Amino acid sequence: MSQTRVYCIANLEIEDAELFRNYEKGFFGTLKEYNGEFMTMDDESIHLEGTSPIEGRVIMWSFPSEEEMNNWFSSTSYQELAENYRRPATELKNLTVIKAMPTR
């Protein structure tokens, strides 16, 4: 598995803000546990071009490696958090992982 840094990008619509706050409270702890780093979020992204503007919240975070990201995503702590709070509180448009460019 790659030791290249990976970036996670989520796009979601928050349908229950109070329930989603419970997800946010636990999210940062799960990231820290797996060496993840929160980068940014935006509720008002700017669409410059193309046919599919992003609607809702965009969130970006990273991990030092794909292995650490997979360990985080499949962990009981994250999956319970997602099951109890994120999934019922949001409509997830997508969750995408991209790899950093290789060192030259």
N, CA and C atoms as a LAMMPS dump frame, in Angstrom:
ITEM: TIMESTEP
0
ITEM: NUMBER OF ATOMS
312
ITEM: BOX BOUNDS ff ff ff
-5.0000000000000000e+02 5.0000000000000000e+02
-5.0000000000000000e+02 5.0000000000000000e+02
-5.0000000000000000e+02 5.0000000000000000e+02
ITEM: ATOMS id mol type element x y z
1 1 1 N 0.828 -1.176 0
2 1 2 C 0 0 0
3 1 3 C 0.877 1.246 0
4 2 1 N 0.405 2.279 -0.595
5 2 2 C 1.165 3.505 -0.786
6 2 3 C 1.439 4.242 0.522
7 3 1 N 2.658 4.791 0.648
8 3 2 C 2.989 5.662 1.764
9 3 3 C 2.819 7.119 1.362
10 4 1 N 2.199 7.339 0.223
11 4 2 C 1.918 8.683 -0.264
12 4 3 C 0.748 9.27 0.512
13 5 1 N 0.841 10.542 0.852
14 5 2 C -0.257 11.224 1.544
15 5 3 C -1.514 11.129 0.696
16 6 1 N -2.657 10.954 1.362
17 6 2 C -3.94 10.93 0.667
18 6 3 C -4.839 12.019 1.234
19 7 1 N -5.688 12.547 0.371
20 7 2 C -6.616 13.612 0.717
21 7 3 C -8.039 13.111 0.546
22 8 1 N -8.862 13.341 1.546
23 8 2 C -10.27 12.954 1.5
24 8 3 C -11.101 14.209 1.275
25 9 1 N -12.037 14.107 0.353
26 9 2 C -12.928 15.223 0.053
27 9 3 C -14.352 14.702 0.132
28 10 1 N -15.148 15.3 0.994
29 10 2 C -16.548 14.913 1.14
30 10 3 C -17.427 16.078 0.718
31 11 1 N -18.537 15.753 0.088
32 11 2 C -19.556 16.74 -0.256
33 11 3 C -20.878 16.202 0.27
34 12 1 N -21.516 16.984 1.121
35 12 2 C -22.77 16.532 1.711
36 12 3 C -23.725 17.686 1.95
37 13 1 N -24.998 17.34 2.046
38 13 2 C -26.056 18.283 2.419
39 13 3 C -26.455 17.942 3.847
40 14 1 N -26.416 18.916 4.729
41 14 2 C -26.801 18.69 6.12
42 14 3 C -28.311 18.856 6.226
43 15 1 N -28.978 17.804 6.673
44 15 2 C -30.435 17.815 6.789
45 15 3 C -30.898 17.962 8.234
46 16 1 N -30.059 17.601 9.187
47 16 2 C -30.367 17.73 10.614
48 16 3 C -29.121 18.281 11.304
49 17 1 N -29.076 19.614 11.447
50 17 2 C -27.873 20.281 11.967
51 17 3 C -27.544 19.851 13.393
52 18 1 N -28.545 19.664 14.229
53 18 2 C -28.299 19.277 15.615
54 18 3 C -27.661 17.888 15.691
55 19 1 N -28.188 16.951 14.942
56 19 2 C -27.62 15.605 14.913
57 19 3 C -26.216 15.622 14.303
58 20 1 N -26.023 16.44 13.274
59 20 2 C -24.711 16.515 12.632
60 20 3 C -23.654 17.078 13.579
61 21 1 N -24.036 17.977 14.481
62 21 2 C -23.077 18.511 15.458
63 21 3 C -22.486 17.389 16.315
64 22 1 N -23.285 16.369 16.614
65 22 2 C -22.76 15.218 17.363
66 22 3 C -21.688 14.491 16.558
67 23 1 N -21.892 14.406 15.253
68 23 2 C -20.889 13.798 14.374
69 23 3 C -19.608 14.626 14.399
70 24 1 N -19.753 15.942 14.257
71 24 2 C -18.578 16.82 14.25
72 24 3 C -17.778 16.691 15.541
73 25 1 N -18.472 16.58 16.664
74 25 2 C -17.785 16.471 17.96
75 25 3 C -16.884 15.241 18.021
76 26 1 N -17.302 14.149 17.416
77 26 2 C -16.513 12.924 17.45
78 26 3 C -15.528 12.776 16.309
79 27 1 N -15.802 13.454 15.196
80 27 2 C -15.001 13.311 13.98
81 27 3 C -13.529 13.639 14.214
82 28 1 N -13.254 14.747 14.876
83 28 2 C -11.872 15.193 15.055
84 28 3 C -11.065 14.218 15.912
85 29 1 N -11.705 13.611 16.904
86 29 2 C -11.026 12.607 17.721
87 29 3 C -10.644 11.376 16.921
88 30 1 N -11.534 10.958 16.014
89 30 2 C -11.204 9.785 15.193
90 30 3 C -10.073 10.104 14.231
91 31 1 N -10.059 11.321 13.69
92 31 2 C -8.951 11.71 12.801
93 31 3 C -7.621 11.641 13.542
94 32 1 N -7.591 12.24 14.727
95 32 2 C -6.355 12.286 15.51
96 32 3 C -5.851 10.878 15.823
97 33 1 N -6.773 9.987 16.147
98 33 2 C -6.419 8.607 16.495
99 33 3 C -5.675 7.899 15.36
100 34 1 N -5.958 8.293 14.11
101 34 2 C -5.343 7.645 12.94
102 34 3 C -4.42 8.593 12.169
103 35 1 N -3.891 9.607 12.856
104 35 2 C -2.933 10.559 12.281
105 35 3 C -3.512 11.392 11.153
106 36 1 N -4.831 11.547 11.156
107 36 2 C -5.473 12.386 10.154
108 36 3 C -5.354 13.854 10.503
109 37 1 N -5.471 14.689 9.491
110 37 2 C -5.348 16.136 9.67
111 37 3 C -6.503 16.83 8.962
112 38 1 N -7.327 17.543 9.737
113 38 2 C -8.4 18.337 9.152
114 38 3 C -7.774 19.507 8.408
115 39 1 N -8.274 19.785 7.205
116 39 2 C -7.696 20.859 6.404
117 39 3 C -8.639 22.051 6.285
118 40 1 N -9.859 21.818 5.798
119 40 2 C -10.785 22.928 5.621
120 40 3 C -12.19 22.418 5.362
121 41 1 N -13.151 23.327 5.443
122 41 2 C -14.524 23.045 5.04
123 41 3 C -15.139 24.351 4.544
124 42 1 N -16.157 24.215 3.705
125 42 2 C -16.798 25.399 3.141
126 42 3 C -18.251 25.069 2.825
127 43 1 N -19.146 25.944 3.247
128 43 2 C -20.565 25.787 2.926
129 43 3 C -20.962 26.585 1.688
130 44 1 N -20.041 27.363 1.147
131 44 2 C -20.363 28.212 0
132 44 3 C -19.237 28.16 -1.034
133 45 1 N -18.957 26.971 -1.548
134 45 2 C -17.901 26.851 -2.559
135 45 3 C -18.301 27.629 -3.813
136 46 1 N -17.322 28.048 -4.562
137 46 2 C -17.543 28.871 -5.757
138 46 3 C -17.395 27.999 -6.999
139 47 1 N -18.435 27.953 -7.797
140 47 2 C -18.436 27.157 -9.031
141 47 3 C -17.938 28.032 -10.175
142 48 1 N -16.841 27.659 -10.772
143 48 2 C -16.261 28.441 -11.863
144 48 3 C -16.634 27.917 -13.241
145 49 1 N -16.772 26.604 -13.373
146 49 2 C -16.972 26.047 -14.701
147 49 3 C -17.497 24.624 -14.576
148 50 1 N -18.154 24.148 -15.625
149 50 2 C -18.643 22.773 -15.66
150 50 3 C -20.143 22.689 -15.454
151 51 1 N -20.66 21.477 -15.593
152 51 2 C -22.111 21.288 -15.568
153 51 3 C -22.654 20.802 -14.231
154 52 1 N -21.794 20.514 -13.269
155 52 2 C -22.259 19.967 -11.989
156 52 3 C -21.711 20.764 -10.814
157 53 1 N -22.294 21.93 -10.523
158 53 2 C -21.805 22.701 -9.378
159 53 3 C -22.006 21.926 -8.076
160 54 1 N -21.081 22.088 -7.173
161 54 2 C -21.167 21.438 -5.865
162 54 3 C -22.173 22.202 -5.025
163 55 1 N -23.061 21.467 -4.393
164 55 2 C -24.027 22.073 -3.482
165 55 3 C -23.789 21.516 -2.092
166 56 1 N -23.992 22.338 -1.086
167 56 2 C -23.828 21.885 0.29
168 56 3 C -22.415 22.088 0.789
169 57 1 N -22.068 21.331 1.793
170 57 2 C -20.772 21.463 2.456
171 57 3 C -19.716 20.603 1.778
172 58 1 N -18.521 21.171 1.664
173 58 2 C -17.347 20.44 1.189
174 58 3 C -16.356 20.406 2.355
175 59 1 N -15.838 19.223 2.645
176 59 2 C -14.911 19.035 3.761
177 59 3 C -13.668 18.333 3.224
178 60 1 N -12.5 18.767 3.676
179 60 2 C -11.257 18.171 3.195
180 60 3 C -10.343 17.87 4.378
181 61 1 N -9.796 16.646 4.391
182 61 2 C -8.839 16.23 5.409
183 61 3 C -7.855 15.263 4.776
184 62 1 N -6.773 14.957 5.486
185 62 2 C -5.745 14.102 4.882
186 62 3 C -5.176 13.124 5.903
187 63 1 N -4.466 12.135 5.354
188 63 2 C -3.753 11.138 6.148
189 63 3 C -2.364 10.962 5.551
190 64 1 N -1.386 10.562 6.372
191 64 2 C -0.032 10.344 5.86
192 64 3 C 0.061 9.221 4.831
193 65 1 N -0.909 8.293 4.847
194 65 2 C -0.85 7.17 3.909
195 65 3 C -2.253 6.623 3.659
196 66 1 N -2.377 5.886 2.578
197 66 2 C -3.638 5.224 2.254
198 66 3 C -3.993 4.193 3.327
199 67 1 N -2.982 3.518 3.85
200 67 2 C -3.219 2.52 4.897
201 67 3 C -3.853 3.155 6.131
202 68 1 N -3.327 4.305 6.561
203 68 2 C -3.898 4.974 7.735
204 68 3 C -5.318 5.456 7.457
205 69 1 N -5.575 5.927 6.238
206 69 2 C -6.925 6.333 5.867
207 69 3 C -7.873 5.14 5.916
208 70 1 N -7.46 4.009 5.352
209 70 2 C -8.305 2.81 5.37
210 70 3 C -8.549 2.318 6.797
211 71 1 N -7.521 2.369 7.635
212 71 2 C -7.685 1.972 9.039
213 71 3 C -8.687 2.878 9.742
214 72 1 N -8.61 4.184 9.491
215 72 2 C -9.562 5.132 10.067
216 72 3 C -10.972 4.84 9.572
217 73 1 N -11.132 4.729 8.253
218 73 2 C -12.468 4.566 7.678
219 73 3 C -13.136 3.277 8.144
220 74 1 N -12.371 2.217 8.292
221 74 2 C -12.953 0.931 8.693
222 74 3 C -13.001 0.737 10.211
223 75 1 N -12.482 1.706 10.967
224 75 2 C -12.453 1.563 12.426
225 75 3 C -13.865 1.563 13.008
226 76 1 N -14.009 0.844 14.099
227 76 2 C -15.291 0.812 14.804
228 76 3 C -15.68 2.209 15.268
229 77 1 N -14.714 2.972 15.765
230 77 2 C -15.023 4.312 16.279
231 77 3 C -15.591 5.208 15.183
232 78 1 N -14.993 5.183 13.991
233 78 2 C -15.528 6.024 12.922
234 78 3 C -16.848 5.476 12.385
235 79 1 N -16.929 4.179 12.149
236 79 2 C -18.147 3.607 11.574
237 79 3 C -19.355 3.794 12.493
238 80 1 N -19.165 3.676 13.805
239 80 2 C -20.268 3.928 14.739
240 80 3 C -20.693 5.387 14.692
241 81 1 N -19.731 6.281 14.622
242 81 2 C -20.022 7.709 14.527
243 81 3 C -20.801 8.019 13.252
244 82 1 N -20.339 7.482 12.139
245 82 2 C -21.015 7.707 10.857
246 82 3 C -22.419 7.112 10.87
247 83 1 N -22.553 5.912 11.385
248 83 2 C -23.853 5.228 11.406
249 83 3 C -24.865 5.954 12.289
250 84 1 N -24.415 6.419 13.449
251 84 2 C -25.325 7.047 14.408
252 84 3 C -25.627 8.506 14.113
253 85 1 N -24.71 9.215 13.468
254 85 2 C -24.888 10.656 13.314
255 85 3 C -24.792 11.169 11.878
256 86 1 N -23.731 10.811 11.144
257 86 2 C -23.598 11.398 9.805
258 86 3 C -24.652 10.89 8.845
259 87 1 N -24.806 9.596 8.765
260 87 2 C -25.741 9.04 7.777
261 87 3 C -27.173 9.509 7.997
262 88 1 N -27.694 9.51 9.24
263 88 2 C -29.065 9.99 9.403
264 88 3 C -29.204 11.517 9.311
265 89 1 N -28.105 12.257 9.462
266 89 2 C -28.179 13.72 9.484
267 89 3 C -27.879 14.377 8.147
268 90 1 N -27.378 13.61 7.179
269 90 2 C -26.939 14.215 5.921
270 90 3 C -27.337 13.377 4.719
271 91 1 N -27.263 14.033 3.582
272 91 2 C -27.272 13.312 2.31
273 91 3 C -25.852 13.423 1.776
274 92 1 N -25.133 12.318 1.767
275 92 2 C -23.755 12.314 1.287
276 92 3 C -23.769 12.269 -0.23
277 93 1 N -23.238 13.314 -0.855
278 93 2 C -23.152 13.358 -2.319
279 93 3 C -21.998 12.487 -2.797
280 94 1 N -20.845 12.64 -2.145
281 94 2 C -19.708 11.768 -2.443
282 94 3 C -18.628 11.914 -1.385
283 95 1 N -17.829 10.885 -1.288
284 95 2 C -16.631 10.865 -0.453
285 95 3 C -15.535 10.295 -1.336
286 96 1 N -14.552 11.124 -1.645
287 96 2 C -13.519 10.778 -2.613
288 96 3 C -12.147 10.854 -1.955
289 97 1 N -11.264 9.948 -2.339
290 97 2 C -9.883 9.965 -1.855
291 97 3 C -8.974 10.175 -3.055
292 98 1 N -8.074 11.148 -2.948
293 98 2 C -7.082 11.365 -4.002
294 98 3 C -5.686 11.289 -3.385
295 99 1 N -4.747 10.805 -4.167
296 99 2 C -3.367 10.657 -3.705
297 99 3 C -2.565 11.905 -4.057
298 100 1 N -1.631 12.239 -3.178
299 100 2 C -0.714 13.338 -3.461
300 100 3 C 0.151 12.964 -4.657
301 101 1 N 0.651 13.965 -5.323
302 101 2 C 1.547 13.707 -6.452
303 101 3 C 2.826 13.057 -5.941
304 102 1 N 3.36 12.102 -6.696
305 102 2 C 4.603 11.458 -6.266
306 102 3 C 5.764 12.449 -6.239
307 103 1 N 6.683 12.206 -5.323
308 103 2 C 7.881 13.033 -5.237
309 103 3 C 8.756 12.764 -6.447
310 104 1 N 9.299 13.807 -7.019
311 104 2 C 10.155 13.647 -8.206
312 104 3 C 11.592 13.83 -7.843
